[in-house]
Amino acid sequence: MFVHTATYDDWLWLGSHPLLKVNLRGQRFANESVPYQFIVNAASKQPGYLYAVIWDDNYGEYAKQFHTLGCARVGFPGYMASAEKLMEDTQQYVDKGLVVKADTIEELAEKLHLPVENLKKTVARNNELVVANMDKDFGKEPYRLTPVDKKPFYGCILGGRILCTFDGLRVNNDMQVVNDKYEPIKHLYAAGNDSGGFFFGSYPDRVPGLAASHAQTFGRLAGRHAATGSIVLEETAVPAISAPVKNMQVDVDETSGASQH
């Protein structure tokens, strides 16, 4: 959620669901079903770099049909353990005033500071696409098309944040960090999201657990080499993995490696 705090305390987990999303002009601008980094990238080309997510009172039922993955899926332990938990998590932000609630689309637009007529047209068009069971504008899957027609209506302004970078520490096949001449730096290793350019150009949140398994696999290789000075790849279960790692670049993730929204 777009709110300035000393720490990142406020996360609208519902924001990663493929609900209706509009720019600050109240207009739809992308397929909401794409991975969350793509919607943020699309929003970065829109006025103000921000966007709003809009939904209605049936969102608990919609969440069950979306088949989201990773930490956005209904069934994920904790805040997403069930549709009811997701609704409880969302309600706390209604109580904080970060998510606004209204009985009409006009009122919702005013509370979000969006152009009223634009948002009304966008919602009407969205509801037409739901009836047609086809997203003729952006190609979202029919099962992820949901109406905005049951009050109360909800909305929240969202913004992107830096999750990770795609360059940095280069490593060799033994996970040793190399210098600008591609020579290994003695006693220095890197693994997981600190090494390898593993996610080159994209964070694939449709493959949940990939960051964690990457860290576990290459961390083991780095640890074995640090302990013994060599790695016998034939003894590992993934001999083909080491080849693409050579001279690739880093992906430094400030999180634990799990997907965040």
Buried (B, 14 or more C-beta within 10 A) or exposed (E): BBBEEEEEEBBBBBBBBBBBBBBBBBBBBBBBBBBBBBBBBBBEEBEEBBBBBBBBBEBBEBBEEBEBBBBBBBEBEEBBBBBEBBBEBBEEBBEEEBBBBBEEBBBBBBBBEBBBEBBBBBBEBBBEBBEEEEBEEEEBEEEBBBBBBEBBBBBBBBBBEEBBBBEBBBBBBBBBBBEEEEEBEEEBBBBBBBBBBBBEEEBEBEEBEBBBEBBEBBBBBBBBBBEEEEBEBEEBEEEEBBEEBBEBBBBBBEEEBEBBB
